[in-house]
Amino acid sequence: FAMFVALAEEMRDRKGLATADYAEYRKIQQDLPNPLKLRIMVCKHAGQPVAASISSAIGNTGIYLLGATGQEGRGMNASYLLQWRMIQWMKSVGIRYYDLGAFNPRLNPSVYHFKLGVVGKAGWEETFLRRYDGCFNMQGRLTMLFIKSVNLLHRARLAH
């Protein structure tokens, strides 16, 4: 975690990003039971950390939470290697979906390009996830359909 924070601070300074509260993630990591711990991966070159990523996997879905790349790691595409290793690990434990998280292609085109490269042809882009659109099991889908039906009925009553 300390290696991630050092790389994140270097990236923040280089890109002029806002400061994030990584201490909160460290506390979450300490409090989680072992099967739910965040997966932290670090890519090293010549013994020095050049990129790091933090993801979570619960149920059949993995979520990319944080990533940081040092200046040296950028030229090596170290973040791509980390994503590939994360995907390999997730597949090995039965994860079917990998949510790379939100981004703004207009404000952050480099992150858009990176995530588009990671998902390849098998991925898809969601432009807006409403409250229940992220449900991938049958119960979640039924809940989403029920709520949509209630909203349609409500709108129909208001129209009359």
HUTAZI-V32118 format. One line per field, one symbol per residue. psi: psi as a letter, one per 20 degrees, with the letter a starting at -180 (. if undefined). Layout:
BEGIN
psi=???
END
This chain:
BEGIN
psi=hhgggghhhgggggikrqpqnhhghgggghiqqgijqqopqppqpkippiqqqprqopcjpqpogqqpprghhgiikhhggggghggggghhjjphqooirqrohghmhhhggghhhghbhirqpphpoagjijpirggggggggggggggggghghhh.
END
